[in-house]
Every structure is written in structure tokens, then in C-alpha cells.
Amino acid sequence: MAPTHVLRCCQRGLAWIPVVFIALVVCWSYYAYVVELCIFTIPSIAEQIFYLIFFHLSFIMFVWSYWKTIFTKPANPSKEFCLPKAEKECYEKEARPESQQEILWRVASNLPLYTRTGTGGIRYCDRCQVIKPDRCHHCSACDTCVLKMDHHCPWVNNCVGFSNYKFFILFLAYSLVYCLFIAATVLQYFIKFWTLCRRKSAENCPKNELQDTHAKFHVLFLFFVAAMFCISILSLFSYHLWLVGKNRSTIEAFRAPVFRSGSDKNGFSLGFRKNIAQVFGDQKKYWLLPIFTSQGDGLTFPTRLVNADAEQAAVTLHQEPNKSTVDVPAGPFGDSQNHLLSDEQRGSNMEDFLADGALESSDHASFGLTAETCTISMDSES
């Protein structure tokens, strides 16, 4: 028991190495830019002030978003998705997967679940002992189920999901702005010092005459580091912008969400504008600030009417008359009770399941749909 505990502590400590590395690089870049470039290199006071103002703006936003990405705790499934004590005991005693699925279907009949496993069953995490909400997956690194999990990022030592995905996007955006600003403003001095170093080396100048040039090592190296990070961050940032526009997570981009009538890689896409609002919220004035404004509660998600479930017709969300369910704003974060089905609606899913078989494949496609919204996700067995 003790060696296992020590091993876990060591793993947790080693997981912070990438974060410490990034922090050291950022601290060095601050010194190199502010001290070596602005104070010791740039002769113009006006140019110094201009550079320092914009540098600190990008630096503050970068550090703020990075901090929020690291220390925002991943959102987990609420207690409504845990098996009741009696059902849990029955589930653990059952040896046959079919019988276990029957128990899961009984419990899930009063939960807003529309996605399935690849075999058509209820998505259940044996590790966390919870029924997985739509778009929820188990993170092996965090050892917990994460709502709308995107991926586990070692550079922030945290799982990127519903609670901090906006912060992660802003972290990529501001780190790109930070590196681009440094590279653009350092470029002219990089060329000047690089040319000077090569000329003095060719002339075989005495070592003491090269001391001033060697003192500019920070400025030269700063450009290389900024340019290198620009290239790597730009590709990652572009990819995640594409994911936001499609309303997909990284997991869903590799494996399409599965529900009863089949898989649909565009099942969550509501159109470009609404997809952006899902992550950044409705109020554009908060989009560039690392504060939580994402829509919904992470448990249910609206989706377009493609490949819809027959069971979804049994779900009726409370809404205003003559108003589409898609347009009904989701409840605040953590307000999962608003998404639970009423007592009259319970049992509808179970009746369909018992009629068709516990693990029947999705051969009966093309169901009719009367509801105007549904929520789907894909399953991850990790």
C-alpha cells in the first residue's frame, strides 16, 4: 500500500515538469524582452514605452488564461448519474453483460441520455461507477470522468473539458499573440546583432571587443524561441478553432458520436455562430476574457436533427409556446436537475429497450422525430 502511494506522489510531481518548464521559459522571456531588449538595447524612449505597454498587455492575458486553464478543476458528472445503492449491488452481482445492461437501462430511463456504446448499450464507467452523460469520458491521467472531455494536456497538467475549454482556447490565442509580438519587435535587432556577430568574427576581433555582442545573446535567442513556439502553437490553435466551428471535441474528431440510429460526426453542429456561442457564450464582450461563459451545464447538449433517436421523441423540455427547443438557453452550470426527465416520462426508454433487446445493433434506423432538439455524444472506454 505504501509503495503505491509513493508511486502516485512521484507521478503527480513529475506531471508538473512541463508546467514548470513553460513557467521558466516565460520568466526568462520576460527578462530578456524587458531588460535586455527594451532597457539595454532600444535607444528611443518612445519606442521603449510603446513596446512595453503592448508587451505587458499580451503577457498579462497570456498568464491569466494559462493560470485558469491549469487550476480550473474539470467538471464531473453529478450525483444523478450514479447508480442507486440497490441497483449498484445488483449490477456488481450480475455476471452477464446483458443483465447488467438491463439494470443500466432501468436507471437511465429517467436520465437525459441519447448516446450509446458501439454495441448500442448504456455508457457506464466501472472506474467511477457512474453512467456517463453525453460527451463525457473517463480520463486515465486524472482518474475521473470529465464532462465534455477534449483531451488531457500535459503542458497544463490538467484535463481540458467543459469547465476550462474556453480558457484553453484563449491560452493558445494569447500565447500566439505573445510570441508573434516578441518575434516581430525583436526581428530588426536580431538581424542587426546577427550581422554584427558574423562581421566581427570574420575580422578576428579581440575577445574583449566581442563582449558587447555576446551580451546580446538573450536578444538573439529570444527570437529563435519565439519563432519556434509560434509555429507549434499556430498549428494547434488553428486545429482547435476548426473544432470549435464544428462543435466537436478532439475525441469526437477521431471517433464520431454514436447513438441508436448510428454515428454522426456532425451531430452537435448547430451552425457556425451557435457553435461558437456554445464555447464562448452569447455576450461577445466576454469572449476575450478568461472567465467562464460557456453555455449549458455540461450534462446535456443541443444538436441538429440528424440521425435522431426514437427515444428522443419521449423527451419534452419545458419551453415557452411557439419557441424552438434549440433556442431555449441551457441552465446554469451545475443545475442538472433542470435536465432530468419527469415521472410521467420515465419508463419510455426501458419499454423500447425491452422490446428490441438489450444489446440490439442499430438496424432499425430512420425513426420519426417530433421533438426539435436532442442531445448526443460518443463513448470512450478509456
C-alpha positions in Angstrom: 0.0 0.0 0.0 2.8 2.4 0.9 4.8 1.9 -2.3 1.7 2.5 -4.4 1.1 5.8 -2.5 4.7 6.9 -3.0 4.5 6.0 -6.7 1.4 8.1 -7.2 3.0 11.0 -5.4 6.0 10.7 -7.7 3.8 10.6 -10.7 1.9 13.7 -9.6 5.2 15.5 -9.0 6.7 14.5 -12.4 3.5 15.7 -14.1 4.3 19.3 -13.2 7.6 19.2 -15.0 6.2 20.5 -18.3 4.3 23.3 -16.5 7.5 24.3 -14.6 9.4 24.3 -17.9 6.9 26.6 -19.5 6.9 28.9 -16.5 10.7 29.2 -16.6 10.7 29.9 -20.3 8.1 32.6 -19.8 10.0 34.2 -16.9 13.2 34.2 -19.0 11.4 35.7 -22.0 10.1 38.5 -19.7 13.6 39.3 -18.5 15.1 39.1 -22.0 12.5 41.4 -23.5 12.0 44.0 -20.8 15.6 44.2 -19.6 17.9 43.1 -22.4 15.9 44.5 -25.3 13.8 47.4 -24.0 16.2 48.8 -21.4 19.7 47.9 -22.7 19.2 47.8 -26.4 16.5 50.1 -27.7 17.8 53.7 -27.6 14.4 55.5 -28.1 12.3 56.2 -25.0 9.1 56.4 -27.0 9.8 53.1 -28.7 10.6 51.5 -25.3 7.3 52.7 -23.8 5.3 51.6 -26.9 6.8 48.1 -26.8 6.5 47.7 -23.0 2.8 48.7 -23.0 1.7 46.2 -25.6 4.1 43.5 -24.3 2.6 43.7 -20.8 -0.9 43.6 -22.1 -0.3 40.4 -24.0 1.8 39.0 -21.1 -1.0 39.6 -18.6 -3.7 38.0 -20.8 -1.4 35.0 -21.6 -0.6 34.3 -17.9 -4.2 34.8 -16.8 -5.6 32.4 -19.3 -2.8 29.9 -18.7 -3.4 30.1 -14.9 -7.2 29.5 -15.4 -6.6 26.5 -17.7 -4.3 24.9 -15.2 -6.2 25.4 -12.0 -9.8 25.1 -13.1 -11.0 21.8 -11.9 -12.5 19.5 -14.5 -16.3 19.2 -14.2 -17.6 15.7 -13.2 -20.9 14.0 -13.6 -23.5 15.0 -10.9 -24.9 12.5 -8.4 -28.0 11.9 -10.5 -25.8 9.8 -12.8 -24.6 7.5 -10.0 -26.4 4.1 -9.6 -28.7 3.9 -6.6 -27.3 1.6 -3.8 -29.7 -1.2 -4.6 -29.1 -1.1 -8.3 -25.4 -0.9 -7.8 -25.4 -4.0 -5.7 -27.4 -5.8 -8.3 -25.1 -4.6 -11.0 -22.0 -5.9 -9.2 -23.5 -9.3 -8.5 -24.5 -9.8 -12.2 -22.0 -11.7 -14.3 -23.8 -11.4 -17.6 -23.4 -8.2 -19.6 -27.0 -8.4 -20.8 -28.3 -8.4 -17.2 -26.0 -5.5 -16.3 -27.3 -3.5 -19.3 -30.9 -4.1 -18.2 -30.0 -2.6 -14.8 -28.4 0.4 -16.5 -31.4 0.9 -18.8 -33.7 1.0 -15.8 -31.6 3.7 -14.2 -31.0 5.6 -17.4 -34.7 5.7 -18.3 -35.1 8.9 -16.2 -31.9 10.5 -17.4 -31.3 12.7 -20.5 -29.1 10.2 -22.3 -29.2 9.6 -26.0 -25.8 8.3 -27.0 -24.7 4.7 -26.8 -21.7 2.5 -26.9 -20.6 0.9 -30.1 -22.8 -2.1 -29.3 -25.9 0.0 -28.5 -25.6 -0.2 -24.7 -25.6 2.4 -22.0 -22.2 4.1 -21.4 -21.1 3.2 -17.9 -17.8 3.9 -16.2 -16.8 1.0 -13.9 -13.9 3.0 -12.5 -16.0 6.0 -11.3 -19.2 3.9 -11.1 -21.4 6.4 -12.9 -23.4 6.4 -16.0 -21.6 8.7 -18.5 -23.5 11.8 -19.6 -23.4 12.7 -23.3 -19.9 13.7 -24.4 -18.4 12.6 -21.0 -15.3 10.4 -21.0 -13.0 8.9 -18.4 -9.5 10.5 -18.2 -7.0 7.9 -17.2 -4.5 10.6 -16.2 -6.9 12.4 -13.9 -8.6 9.1 -13.0 -12.1 10.7 -13.2 -14.9 11.1 -15.7 -14.8 14.6 -17.3 -17.8 16.4 -18.8 -17.3 17.1 -22.5 -13.8 15.9 -22.3 -11.5 17.2 -25.1 -8.1 15.8 -24.1 -5.6 15.6 -21.3 -2.9 18.3 -21.8 0.5 17.6 -20.1 1.5 21.3 -20.7 -1.2 22.4 -18.3 -1.2 19.2 -16.2 -5.0 19.2 -16.4 -7.8 17.7 -18.3 -9.3 20.1 -20.9 -13.1 19.8 -20.9 -16.3 21.6 -20.4 -15.2 23.7 -17.4 -11.9 25.1 -19.0 -12.1 24.6 -22.7 -12.7 28.3 -23.3 -9.6 29.1 -21.1 -7.6 26.6 -23.1 -8.5 28.3 -26.4 -7.7 31.7 -25.0 -4.4 30.4 -23.7 -3.5 29.2 -27.2 -4.6 32.6 -28.7 -2.8 34.8 -26.2 0.4 32.7 -26.3 0.4 33.0 -30.1 -0.1 36.8 -29.8 2.7 36.9 -27.2 5.1 35.0 -29.3 4.2 36.9 -32.5 4.7 40.3 -30.8 8.1 39.3 -29.5 9.2 37.9 -32.8 8.0 40.9 -34.8 9.6 43.5 -32.5 12.8 41.7 -32.0 13.4 40.9 -35.7 15.2 44.1 -36.6 17.6 43.8 -33.6 18.1 40.2 -34.3 19.2 41.0 -37.9 21.4 43.8 -36.6 23.2 41.7 -33.9 23.4 38.6 -36.1 25.2 40.6 -38.9 27.4 42.3 -36.3 28.5 39.0 -34.8 29.3 37.5 -38.2 31.3 40.5 -39.3 33.3 40.7 -36.1 34.0 37.0 -36.1 35.3 37.3 -39.7 37.6 40.2 -38.8 39.0 38.2 -35.9 38.4 40.9 -33.4 39.9 40.6 -29.9 37.8 38.8 -27.3 37.1 42.0 -25.3 35.6 43.7 -28.4 33.1 40.9 -28.7 31.8 41.2 -25.2 29.1 43.6 -26.2 28.0 41.3 -28.9 27.9 38.3 -26.6 25.8 40.3 -24.2 23.1 40.3 -26.8 22.7 36.6 -26.7 19.4 36.9 -24.9 18.0 39.0 -27.8 19.2 36.6 -30.4 18.0 33.5 -28.6 14.7 35.2 -27.8 13.8 35.5 -31.5 14.6 31.8 -32.1 12.4 30.7 -29.1 9.5 33.0 -30.1 9.6 31.8 -33.7 9.7 28.2 -32.7 6.7 28.5 -30.4 4.8 30.5 -33.0 5.0 27.6 -35.5 3.9 24.9 -33.0 1.2 27.0 -31.3 -0.3 28.2 -34.7 -1.0 24.7 -35.9 -2.6 23.6 -32.6 -4.6 26.8 -32.3 -5.9 26.5 -35.9 -6.9 22.9 -35.3 -8.9 23.8 -32.2 -10.6 26.8 -33.9 -11.8 24.3 -36.5 -13.1 22.0 -33.7 -15.0 24.9 -32.2 -16.5 25.8 -35.5 -17.7 22.2 -36.0 -18.7 21.9 -32.3 -16.5 18.8 -31.8 -14.1 17.7 -29.2 -10.7 16.2 -30.1 -12.1 12.7 -29.1 -15.1 13.2 -31.3 -12.9 14.3 -34.2 -11.2 10.9 -34.2 -14.4 8.9 -33.4 -17.8 10.1 -34.3 -20.5 10.2 -31.6 -22.7 7.1 -31.6 -26.4 6.9 -30.8 -29.1 4.4 -31.6 -29.7 5.2 -35.3 -25.9 5.3 -36.0 -22.9 7.6 -35.7 -22.9 11.2 -36.8 -19.8 13.3 -36.8 -21.8 16.5 -37.2 -24.5 15.6 -34.7 -23.6 18.5 -32.4 -23.2 21.1 -35.1 -25.8 23.9 -34.8 -24.3 26.2 -37.3 -21.1 28.2 -37.1 -22.4 31.1 -34.9 -24.2 28.8 -32.4 -21.2 26.5 -32.3 -19.0 29.5 -31.3 -21.6 30.5 -28.7 -21.6 27.0 -27.2 -18.0 27.6 -26.1 -17.7 31.4 -25.7 -21.3 32.3 -24.7 -23.8 34.8 -26.1 -22.2 38.0 -24.8 -19.3 39.0 -27.1 -17.8 41.4 -24.7 -16.7 38.5 -22.5 -15.3 36.4 -25.3 -11.7 37.6 -25.0 -11.7 37.4 -21.2 -10.7 34.1 -19.4 -13.9 33.9 -17.4 -16.4 31.1 -17.7 -19.2 32.0 -20.2 -19.8 28.7 -22.0 -23.5 27.7 -22.5 -25.1 24.8 -20.7 -24.2 22.6 -17.7 -22.0 20.1 -19.4 -24.6 17.3 -18.9 -26.8 17.8 -21.9 -26.2 19.4 -25.3 -28.5 20.5 -28.1 -27.9 19.1 -31.5 -29.2 19.3 -35.1 -31.9 17.0 -36.3 -29.8 14.3 -38.0 -29.9 10.6 -37.3 -32.1 11.2 -34.2 -33.1 8.6 -31.7 -36.6 7.2 -31.4 -36.3 7.7 -27.6 -35.7 11.4 -28.1 -39.3 11.8 -29.1 -40.3 10.9 -25.5 -38.3 13.9 -24.2 -40.0 17.2 -23.9 -38.1 20.1 -22.5 -40.0 22.9 -20.7 -40.1 25.9 -23.0 -42.2 28.9 -24.0 -45.0 28.4 -26.5 -44.1 28.6 -30.2 -40.4 28.6 -29.3 -37.9 26.0 -30.6 -36.2 23.9 -28.0 -32.9 24.7 -29.7 -33.4 28.3 -28.8 -34.1 27.6 -25.2 -30.9 28.6 -23.2 -29.4 25.9 -21.1 -29.5 26.1 -17.4 -26.6 27.4 -15.3 -23.5 25.3 -14.7 -24.3 22.6 -12.2 -28.0 22.9 -12.5 -28.5 19.3 -13.6 -32.0 19.0 -12.1 -33.5 21.0 -15.0 -32.4 18.3 -17.4 -33.9 15.3 -15.6 -37.0 13.7 -17.0 -40.3 14.0 -15.2 -42.0 11.0 -13.6 -44.5 10.7 -16.5 -41.7 10.3 -18.9 -39.9 7.5 -17.0 -40.0 4.0 -18.4 -40.4 5.0 -22.1 -36.8 4.3 -22.9 -36.9 1.0 -21.0 -40.0 -0.2 -22.8 -38.3 0.4 -26.2 -35.2 -1.4 -25.0 -37.0 -4.5 -23.7 -39.0 -4.7 -27.0 -35.9 -4.6 -29.2 -33.4 -6.4 -27.0 -30.7 -5.2 -24.6 -27.7 -5.2 -26.9 -29.5 -5.0 -30.3 -27.5 -3.3 -33.0 -28.8 -0.2 -34.7 -30.6 -2.0 -37.6 -33.9 -0.1 -37.1 -32.8 3.3 -38.4 -34.9 6.2 -39.8 -37.2 6.8 -36.8 -39.7 9.6 -36.8 -38.9 12.6 -34.6 -41.3 15.1 -33.1 -39.0 16.8 -30.6 -37.0 19.7 -32.0 -33.8 19.1 -30.0 -31.8 16.1 -28.8 -28.5 15.5 -27.1 -25.9 13.0 -28.2 -22.3 12.1 -27.6 -19.8 9.3 -28.2 -18.5 6.7 -25.9 -14.9 6.3 -24.6 -13.9 3.2 -22.8 -10.6 4.6 -21.6 
